[in-house]
Amino acid sequence: MNADAVIIDGYVDEPACFGVPPYISPYIRTVAGVLIEHGYSPIYSTIDQLRKDPLRFRDFSGAKIVVMISGVTVPGKYLGGTPATLTEIQQIGRQIRGPTTLIGGPIGFGYSPEGGKKAIKQAISGFDHLLSGSPAEALDSFIESGNPAGIHDYDRSDRWAVAGSGIIVSHPSYPHVMCELETARGCSRVATGGCSFCTEPFYGQPQYRPVDGITAEVEALYSHGARHFRLGRQPDLLTYGAGRGEFPAPRPDLLEGLFRGIRHAAPGLKTLHIDNVNPGTIVRHEEKSRDALRVIIRYHTTGDVAAFGMETADPDVIAANNLKAGPDEVMRAIEVVNEEGGRRRDGIPELLPGLNFIAGLAGETPLTYELNEQFLSGLLSGGLLVRRINIRQLMPFEGTQAYDANTLGKYESRFRQFKEYVRNRIDLPMLRLVFPQGTVLPEVIIEQPGQISFGRQMGSYPILVGVPMMLEAGSVISAIVVDWGSRSLTGLPVPFRINTLPPQVVKWIPGLGKSVKVKLLAKRPFKNIDEFRAVCGPTLIDPYLEF
């Protein structure tokens, strides 16, 4: 299919925006809206689709304009897709002949192949123009006047978000696509420089998106089949609409209007989650933060995660890098979120914190890692829950304090020891607490088929679930938790069809000895629960057996 415009999604990952499948970033949708407003009929392709099928480039032959969005400033490990590398970006730019080619997104801040190395700011060879500033506004400016630069403006981008909402039907994960929603951009701490490593201050003072703009986009996305939403593109959701100042107080009334409006715009939604929350906000404004958290819990869907940018438990590193909160403050914020969000609905905690750690910051010493370990050990011994602990190496960008002031490469061995400590000593017991044996996870979407098929639910930082049987990619199952790894769960399908499931699945039924499992397999098929229990006795899966 030829088209007069093409959008290539190289994926983005920023402190306050995520766009790796099954997520789709707001940049993609607003860029689509600009093209549509100017009379184009854009088609959409991901970098993974181009990797798998280079012949897709033939679809671009009739295009007049090609726009690529890409850039990673907080690298991670990805299951649903792999962000475009600099080499791939340049190859794509050189391969496309005829159309005007433009590239935008956080790639404009610089590029590094991985954490632990400086991001280098350089011209992207092969593309005609770099969209500087906000990609949608820059594209609009280029089409209007030939100037590929634009200043962010919700009065304009909100209508583009609505116009471009239909692009989601072309996403390879559709209909299981997570729509990352923007509620604000910019840093409330920009006057003091913000955190030393963060690129969010590049967007300036906070700009809060109006509720009617957000709900209009949600309504449009919903009309095109979207059922999964995350309020992810913001530095601190609790301070939505709270104004400026280093640590503004939450406005629960504004959050109430926002969440109620989203629920009205998408009455049959399946996922409504959040992302970033500043622990410094919680400890400075505890009661208003509690009220704000209660609003979120009233309207969201369960299994939600409030991501805390903790970075380190070392007070010297916190001071050297102008970070948001000290270890005691973060611990208190974790307690508050546990108190408000720790109760379970259908066996799943409503809302738990997630912790981010960064290695390589200025002021770091071997003691830093000891303090990090002590903090996490205290968290566990105190009975507090966190949904996930993310550990990464610093990727400093030009224009941030960390670009010149860092400890990259100095304590590589100690960093690896810390990571191993967390995976073995913290993650595993924490997962056992968050997802006890017998927890049922509905709507697990299989992403990697195999003898052990891996899948995840839709949501913020969903846990990886391994099911010990071959399942088709894209299939959706419910799974009961029977075992844990350091970063994943083992789940069995429910309903559990005891008479037809393969032996390698049946053997995972917990609580059965080897001889009982052999007898169980020999006695199949069972007519009813009584026959099953005569062999096995009561088991965890009894409520889910199907004969």
C-alpha positions as CSV (number, residue, x, y, z in Angstrom):
1,M,0.0,0.0,0.0
2,N,1.5,3.3,-1.1
3,A,0.9,6.4,1.0
4,D,1.6,10.1,0.8
5,A,3.0,10.2,4.3
6,V,4.8,7.7,6.6
7,I,5.4,7.7,10.3
8,I,8.3,5.4,11.5
9,D,8.2,4.6,15.2
10,G,11.8,4.0,16.5
11,Y,10.4,4.0,20.0
12,V,11.1,6.4,22.9
13,D,12.0,5.9,26.5
14,E,12.4,9.1,28.6
15,P,12.0,9.8,32.4
16,A,8.5,10.9,31.7
17,C,7.4,9.2,28.5
18,F,7.4,5.6,27.3
19,G,6.7,4.3,23.8
20,V,8.1,0.7,23.4
21,P,5.4,-1.8,22.5
22,P,2.8,-2.6,23.7
23,Y,3.0,1.2,24.4
24,I,2.5,3.9,21.8
25,S,3.8,7.3,22.7
26,P,1.9,10.6,22.4
27,Y,4.5,11.9,19.9
28,I,3.3,9.3,17.3
29,R,-0.3,10.3,17.7
30,T,0.2,14.1,17.6
31,V,2.5,13.8,14.6
32,A,-0.2,11.7,12.8
33,G,-2.7,14.5,13.7
34,V,-0.5,17.2,12.1
35,L,-0.1,15.2,8.9
36,I,-3.9,14.5,8.8
37,E,-4.7,18.2,9.4
38,H,-2.5,19.1,6.5
39,G,-4.3,16.7,4.2
40,Y,-2.0,13.7,4.3
41,S,-3.0,10.1,4.7
42,P,-0.2,8.7,6.9
43,I,0.7,5.0,7.3
44,Y,2.5,3.8,10.4
45,S,5.4,1.4,10.8
46,T,7.5,0.4,13.7
47,I,11.3,-0.2,13.6
48,D,10.6,-3.9,14.5
49,Q,8.4,-4.3,11.5
50,L,11.0,-2.8,9.2
51,R,13.6,-5.2,10.7
52,K,11.4,-8.2,10.0
53,D,10.3,-7.1,6.6
54,P,12.6,-4.7,4.8
55,L,10.2,-4.8,1.8
56,R,7.9,-2.6,3.8
57,F,10.1,0.2,2.4
58,R,8.4,-0.2,-0.9
59,D,5.2,1.1,0.8
60,F,7.0,4.4,1.2
61,S,7.6,4.9,-2.6
62,G,4.7,7.2,-3.1
63,A,5.2,9.2,0.0
64,K,5.9,12.9,0.0
65,I,7.1,13.0,3.6
66,V,8.5,10.5,6.1
67,V,8.7,11.3,9.8
68,M,10.6,9.1,12.3
69,I,10.3,9.4,16.1
70,S,13.0,7.9,18.2
71,G,15.3,8.3,21.2
72,V,16.1,6.7,24.5
73,T,17.3,8.7,27.5
74,V,16.6,6.1,30.3
75,P,17.6,2.8,28.8
76,G,16.1,-0.5,30.0
77,K,15.5,-4.0,28.9
78,Y,12.6,-4.5,26.7
79,L,10.3,-7.5,25.8
80,G,7.8,-6.0,23.4
81,G,10.3,-4.3,21.0
82,T,13.8,-2.9,20.7
83,P,14.4,0.8,20.2
84,A,16.2,1.9,17.0
85,T,19.9,2.1,17.2
86,L,21.8,5.0,15.7
87,T,23.1,2.8,12.9
88,E,19.6,1.7,12.0
89,I,18.4,5.3,12.1
90,Q,21.1,6.4,9.7
91,Q,20.5,3.5,7.4
92,I,16.8,4.2,7.2
93,G,17.5,7.9,6.4
94,R,19.9,6.9,3.6
95,Q,17.6,4.1,2.3
96,I,14.6,6.4,1.8
97,R,14.8,8.2,-1.5
98,G,12.3,10.7,-2.9
99,P,10.3,11.9,0.1
100,T,11.3,14.6,2.5
101,T,12.6,12.9,5.6
102,L,12.5,14.3,9.1
103,I,13.4,12.8,12.5
104,G,12.4,14.0,16.0
105,G,11.9,13.0,19.6
106,P,14.5,12.7,22.4
107,I,17.1,11.5,19.8
108,G,17.7,15.2,19.4
109,F,19.2,15.3,22.9
110,G,21.9,12.7,21.9
111,Y,22.5,9.0,21.6
112,S,24.3,6.3,23.5
113,P,24.1,2.6,22.7
114,E,23.7,1.7,26.4
115,G,23.8,3.0,30.0
116,G,27.2,3.7,31.5
117,K,28.3,5.8,28.5
118,K,27.8,9.4,27.6
119,A,25.2,10.3,25.0
120,I,26.7,12.0,22.1
121,K,24.8,14.9,20.5
122,Q,25.3,14.7,16.7
123,A,23.6,15.3,13.4
124,I,21.6,12.4,12.2
125,S,23.0,11.6,8.8
126,G,20.6,10.5,6.1
127,F,17.6,12.6,7.2
128,D,16.9,15.9,5.6
129,H,15.8,17.7,8.8
130,L,15.8,17.3,12.6
131,L,12.6,18.3,14.2
132,S,13.8,20.5,17.1
133,G,11.7,21.2,20.1
134,S,8.3,19.5,20.2
135,P,8.0,17.1,17.3
136,A,4.4,17.8,16.4
137,E,4.8,21.6,16.6
138,A,8.1,21.4,14.7
139,L,6.5,19.3,11.9
140,D,3.5,21.7,11.6
141,S,6.0,24.6,11.3
142,F,8.0,22.8,8.7
143,I,4.9,22.1,6.6
144,E,3.7,25.6,6.9
145,S,7.0,27.5,6.5
146,G,9.9,25.1,6.0
147,N,11.3,25.8,9.5
148,P,11.6,22.4,11.4
149,A,11.4,23.9,14.9
150,G,8.4,24.2,17.2
151,I,7.5,25.3,20.8
152,H,5.1,23.1,22.6
153,D,1.5,24.4,22.8
154,Y,-1.4,22.3,24.2
155,D,-3.9,24.6,22.4
156,R,-2.6,23.1,19.2
157,S,-1.4,19.7,20.1
158,D,-4.7,18.7,21.8
159,R,-6.5,18.8,18.5
160,W,-3.7,16.9,16.8
161,A,-3.9,14.2,19.5
162,V,-7.6,13.7,18.7
163,A,-7.1,13.8,14.9
164,G,-4.2,11.3,15.0
165,S,-5.8,8.9,17.5
166,G,-6.8,6.4,14.7
167,I,-3.2,5.6,14.0
168,I,-3.3,3.1,16.9
169,V,-5.2,0.6,14.8
170,S,-2.0,0.1,12.8
171,H,0.1,-0.7,15.9
172,P,1.3,-4.3,15.8
173,S,0.0,-4.9,19.3
174,Y,-3.5,-3.6,18.5
175,P,-6.0,-4.1,20.2
176,H,-3.6,-4.8,23.1
177,V,-2.0,-1.4,22.8
178,M,-1.2,0.8,25.8
179,C,-1.9,4.5,25.1
180,E,0.6,6.6,27.0
181,L,-1.3,9.8,27.9
182,E,0.3,13.2,28.5
183,T,-0.9,15.2,31.4
184,A,2.1,17.6,31.8
185,R,5.6,18.2,30.7
186,G,8.5,20.1,32.2
187,C,10.2,20.1,35.6
188,S,8.9,21.9,38.7
189,R,12.6,21.9,40.0
190,V,14.0,23.5,36.8
191,A,14.9,26.7,38.7
192,T,17.3,24.7,40.8
193,G,18.6,22.6,37.9
194,G,16.5,19.6,38.6
195,C,18.1,16.2,39.1
196,S,21.6,16.2,37.7
197,F,21.0,13.4,35.1
198,C,17.5,14.2,34.0
199,T,16.4,15.4,30.6
200,E,13.0,16.6,31.7
201,P,14.3,20.1,32.6
202,F,15.1,20.5,28.9
203,Y,11.3,21.0,28.5
204,G,11.3,24.0,30.9
205,Q,8.8,25.0,33.6
206,P,5.8,22.7,34.1
207,Q,3.0,23.0,31.6
208,Y,-0.2,21.2,32.6
209,R,-2.5,19.9,30.0
210,P,-6.2,20.9,30.4
211,V,-8.6,18.1,31.5
212,D,-10.9,18.6,28.5
213,G,-7.9,18.1,26.1
214,I,-7.0,14.8,27.8
215,T,-10.5,13.5,28.0
216,A,-11.2,14.4,24.3
217,E,-8.2,12.4,23.3
218,V,-9.2,9.5,25.5
219,E,-12.7,9.5,23.9
220,A,-11.2,9.5,20.4
221,L,-8.8,6.7,21.3
222,Y,-11.6,4.7,22.8
223,S,-13.7,5.1,19.7
224,H,-10.8,3.5,17.7
225,G,-10.7,0.5,20.1
226,A,-8.3,1.6,22.8
227,R,-9.0,0.0,26.1
228,H,-5.7,0.5,27.9
229,F,-4.4,3.9,29.2
230,R,-1.6,5.1,31.3
231,L,-1.1,8.6,32.6
232,G,2.6,8.3,32.0
233,R,3.9,11.4,30.3
234,Q,4.4,13.6,33.4
235,P,7.2,14.0,36.0
236,D,4.8,13.8,39.1
237,L,1.2,13.0,38.6
238,L,0.3,14.0,42.2
239,T,1.1,17.6,41.4
240,Y,-1.1,17.7,38.2
241,G,-2.3,21.3,37.9
242,A,-0.6,22.3,41.1
243,G,1.3,25.3,39.7
244,R,5.0,26.1,39.9
245,G,7.5,25.9,42.7
246,E,10.0,23.2,43.6
247,F,7.6,21.0,45.5
248,P,4.0,22.2,44.8
249,A,1.2,20.7,46.9
250,P,-1.1,18.2,45.3
251,R,-4.5,19.3,44.1
252,P,-6.8,16.2,44.7
253,D,-9.8,18.1,43.3
254,L,-8.1,18.5,39.9
255,L,-7.1,14.8,39.9
256,E,-10.7,13.9,40.7
257,G,-11.9,15.8,37.7
258,L,-9.2,14.3,35.5
259,F,-9.8,10.6,36.5
260,R,-13.6,11.0,36.5
261,G,-13.4,12.6,33.1
262,I,-11.3,9.7,31.7
263,R,-13.8,7.2,33.1
264,H,-16.6,9.0,31.5
265,A,-14.8,9.2,28.1
266,A,-13.8,5.5,28.2
267,P,-16.5,3.7,30.2
268,G,-15.4,0.2,29.2
269,L,-11.7,0.7,29.7
270,K,-9.7,-2.3,31.0
271,T,-6.5,-0.5,32.2
272,L,-6.1,2.9,33.8
273,H,-2.6,3.2,35.4
274,I,-0.2,5.9,36.4
275,D,3.6,6.3,36.3
276,N,5.8,8.9,38.0
277,V,5.2,10.1,41.5
278,N,7.8,12.3,43.4
279,P,8.4,10.9,46.9
280,G,9.5,14.4,47.9
281,T,6.0,15.6,47.2
282,I,4.5,12.9,49.5
283,V,6.7,13.7,52.5
284,R,6.3,17.5,52.2
285,H,2.5,17.3,51.7
286,E,1.5,14.0,53.3
287,E,-2.2,14.6,53.9
288,K,-2.9,16.1,50.4
289,S,-0.8,13.4,48.9
290,R,-2.9,10.8,50.7
291,D,-6.1,12.4,49.4
292,A,-4.6,12.4,45.9
293,L,-3.6,8.7,46.1
294,R,-7.2,7.9,47.3
295,V,-8.6,9.6,44.2
296,I,-6.3,7.6,42.0
297,I,-7.3,4.4,43.7
298,R,-11.0,5.2,43.4
299,Y,-10.8,5.4,39.6
300,H,-7.8,3.4,38.4
301,T,-7.6,-0.4,37.8
302,T,-5.8,-2.6,40.2
303,G,-2.1,-3.6,40.0
304,D,-1.0,0.0,39.5
305,V,2.5,1.3,40.1
306,A,3.8,4.7,41.3
307,A,7.3,5.0,40.1
308,F,9.7,6.7,42.5
309,G,12.9,8.2,41.2
310,M,14.9,7.4,44.3
311,E,18.2,6.9,42.5
312,T,20.3,6.3,45.6
313,A,20.2,5.9,49.4
314,D,23.5,7.8,49.9
315,P,23.0,11.3,51.3
316,D,26.3,12.5,49.8
317,V,25.2,11.5,46.3
318,I,21.8,13.0,46.9
319,A,23.3,16.3,47.8
320,A,25.9,16.2,44.9
321,N,23.1,15.6,42.3
322,N,20.3,17.7,43.7
323,L,18.0,14.7,44.0
324,K,14.4,14.9,45.2
325,A,14.4,13.1,48.6
326,G,16.7,11.4,51.1
327,P,16.5,7.8,52.1
328,D,14.3,8.4,55.2
329,E,11.9,10.5,53.2
330,V,11.7,7.9,50.5
331,M,11.0,5.2,53.1
332,R,8.2,7.4,54.5
333,A,6.7,7.9,51.1
334,I,6.8,4.1,50.5
335,E,5.0,3.6,53.8
336,V,2.3,6.1,52.8
337,V,1.7,4.4,49.4
338,N,1.6,1.0,51.1
339,E,-1.0,2.3,53.7
340,E,-3.2,3.8,51.0
341,G,-2.6,1.4,48.1
342,G,-1.5,-1.9,49.7
343,R,-5.0,-3.4,50.1
344,R,-5.8,-6.1,47.6
345,R,-8.6,-6.3,45.1
346,D,-9.1,-9.7,43.6
347,G,-5.9,-10.7,45.2
348,I,-3.8,-7.9,43.6
349,P,-2.5,-4.8,45.5
350,E,-4.2,-1.7,44.3
351,L,-1.1,0.6,44.1
352,L,2.5,0.0,45.1
353,P,5.6,2.0,44.7
354,G,8.3,1.2,42.2
355,L,11.9,2.2,42.8
356,N,14.6,3.4,40.4
357,F,18.3,3.3,41.2
358,I,21.0,4.9,39.1
359,A,24.7,4.0,39.2
360,G,27.5,6.3,38.2
361,L,26.3,9.6,39.7
362,A,28.7,12.2,41.1
363,G,29.9,11.6,44.6
364,E,29.4,7.8,44.4
365,T,31.7,5.5,46.4
366,P,31.7,1.8,47.3
367,L,29.8,2.9,50.5
368,T,26.9,4.1,48.2
369,Y,26.1,0.5,47.3
370,E,26.2,-0.6,50.9
371,L,23.7,2.1,51.8
372,N,21.5,1.0,48.9
373,E,21.6,-2.6,50.1
374,Q,20.8,-1.5,53.7
375,F,17.9,0.5,52.6
376,L,16.4,-2.3,50.6
377,S,17.0,-4.8,53.4
378,G,15.2,-2.5,55.8
379,L,12.3,-2.2,53.4
380,L,11.9,-5.9,53.2
381,S,12.4,-6.5,57.0
382,G,9.8,-3.8,57.6
383,G,7.2,-5.6,55.7
384,L,6.8,-2.9,53.0
385,L,6.0,-3.8,49.5
386,V,7.4,-2.4,46.2
387,R,6.2,-3.6,42.9
388,R,9.6,-3.5,41.1
389,I,13.2,-2.2,41.6
390,N,14.8,-0.8,38.4
391,I,18.6,-0.5,38.4
392,R,20.4,1.2,35.6
393,Q,23.7,2.8,34.8
394,L,23.8,6.5,34.2
395,M,23.5,7.8,30.6
396,P,24.5,11.4,30.8
397,F,23.3,14.0,28.2
398,E,25.0,17.2,27.1
399,G,23.4,20.0,29.0
400,T,22.9,18.1,32.2
401,Q,25.2,18.4,35.3
402,A,25.9,14.7,35.1
403,Y,27.5,15.0,31.7
404,D,30.7,16.3,33.2
405,A,30.2,15.3,36.9
406,N,29.8,11.6,37.2
407,T,31.6,8.4,38.3
408,L,31.1,6.3,35.2
409,G,33.2,3.2,35.1
410,K,34.7,3.7,38.6
411,Y,32.8,1.1,40.5
412,E,31.7,-1.4,37.8
413,S,32.4,-4.5,39.9
414,R,30.5,-3.1,42.9
415,F,27.6,-2.1,40.7
416,R,27.4,-5.7,39.4
417,Q,27.5,-7.0,43.0
418,F,24.7,-4.7,44.0
419,K,22.6,-5.7,41.1
420,E,23.1,-9.4,41.9
421,Y,22.2,-8.7,45.6
422,V,19.0,-7.1,44.6
423,R,17.9,-9.8,42.2
424,N,18.7,-12.6,44.6
425,R,18.1,-11.2,48.1
426,I,15.4,-8.6,47.5
427,D,13.4,-9.2,44.3
428,L,12.6,-12.9,44.9
429,P,11.2,-12.5,48.4
430,M,9.4,-9.3,47.4
431,L,7.7,-11.1,44.5
432,R,6.6,-13.8,46.9
433,L,4.9,-11.1,49.0
434,V,3.4,-9.1,46.2
435,F,2.2,-12.2,44.2
436,P,1.5,-15.0,46.7
437,Q,1.1,-18.5,45.4
438,G,-2.5,-18.9,44.3
439,T,-2.8,-15.3,43.0
440,V,-4.8,-15.3,39.7
441,L,-3.6,-12.8,37.0
442,P,-6.4,-12.2,34.4
443,E,-5.7,-11.4,30.8
444,V,-2.1,-12.3,30.4
445,I,-1.1,-11.6,26.8
446,I,1.4,-14.1,25.4
447,E,4.3,-12.3,23.7
448,Q,7.0,-15.0,23.3
449,P,5.8,-18.5,22.5
450,G,7.9,-21.5,23.3
451,Q,8.1,-24.6,25.6
452,I,7.8,-21.9,28.2
453,S,5.6,-19.1,26.8
454,F,6.1,-15.7,28.3
455,G,3.5,-13.0,28.6
456,R,2.4,-10.0,30.6
457,Q,-0.8,-8.2,31.5
458,M,-1.4,-4.7,30.3
459,G,-0.3,-2.1,32.8
460,S,2.5,-0.2,34.4
461,Y,5.6,-2.4,34.7
462,P,3.6,-5.7,34.4
463,I,5.3,-8.8,35.8
464,L,6.6,-11.3,33.3
465,V,4.7,-14.6,33.5
466,G,6.2,-17.9,32.2
467,V,3.6,-20.6,31.4
468,P,5.2,-24.0,30.9
469,M,3.5,-24.9,27.6
470,M,3.4,-23.8,24.0
471,L,0.9,-21.0,23.5
472,E,0.3,-18.9,20.5
473,A,1.7,-15.3,20.4
474,G,-1.1,-12.9,21.0
475,S,-3.3,-15.4,22.9
476,V,-4.8,-14.2,26.1
477,I,-5.1,-16.4,29.2
478,S,-5.6,-16.1,32.9
479,A,-2.8,-17.6,35.0
480,I,-2.5,-18.8,38.6
481,V,0.8,-18.1,40.3
482,V,2.6,-21.3,41.4
483,D,6.3,-20.2,41.6
484,W,8.7,-17.3,41.4
485,G,11.9,-16.2,39.8
486,S,13.9,-13.1,40.7
487,R,12.1,-11.1,37.9
488,S,9.2,-13.3,36.8
489,L,6.5,-15.7,37.9
490,T,5.5,-19.2,36.8
491,G,1.8,-19.4,36.1
492,L,-0.6,-22.2,35.1
493,P,-3.5,-21.6,32.9
494,V,-7.0,-21.2,34.4
495,P,-9.4,-22.8,33.9
496,F,-7.1,-25.8,34.5
497,R,-8.2,-28.5,32.1
498,I,-6.7,-31.4,34.1
499,N,-7.6,-34.2,31.7
500,T,-6.1,-32.6,28.5
501,L,-3.2,-30.4,29.6
502,P,0.3,-31.9,28.7
503,P,2.2,-33.6,31.5
504,Q,4.9,-30.9,31.8
505,V,2.1,-28.5,32.8
506,V,0.3,-30.9,35.2
507,K,3.6,-31.5,37.0
508,W,3.7,-27.9,38.1
509,I,0.7,-28.3,40.4
510,P,2.2,-27.2,43.8
511,G,2.2,-29.3,46.9
512,L,2.3,-32.7,45.2
513,G,5.2,-35.2,45.6
514,K,6.8,-37.0,42.7
515,S,4.9,-40.3,43.3
516,V,1.6,-38.4,43.5
517,K,2.3,-36.7,40.2
518,V,3.0,-40.0,38.5
519,K,-0.2,-41.5,39.9
520,L,-2.2,-38.4,38.8
521,L,-1.0,-38.7,35.2
522,A,-1.7,-42.4,35.2
523,K,-5.3,-42.0,36.6
524,R,-6.4,-39.4,34.0
525,P,-9.1,-38.7,32.9
526,F,-11.0,-37.7,36.0
527,K,-14.8,-37.3,36.0
528,N,-15.0,-34.8,38.9
529,I,-13.3,-33.1,41.8
530,D,-13.9,-36.1,44.1
531,E,-12.0,-38.4,41.8
532,F,-9.2,-35.9,41.5
533,R,-8.9,-35.4,45.3
534,A,-8.9,-39.1,45.9
535,V,-5.5,-39.2,44.2
536,C,-4.1,-35.7,45.0
537,G,-6.0,-34.5,48.0
538,P,-6.9,-30.7,48.2
539,T,-4.7,-28.5,46.0
540,L,-4.2,-24.9,45.2
541,I,-5.8,-25.3,41.8
542,D,-9.0,-27.0,43.0
543,P,-11.3,-23.9,42.4
544,Y,-10.1,-23.7,38.8
545,L,-10.2,-27.3,37.7
546,E,-12.2,-28.1,34.6
547,F,-13.1,-31.7,33.8
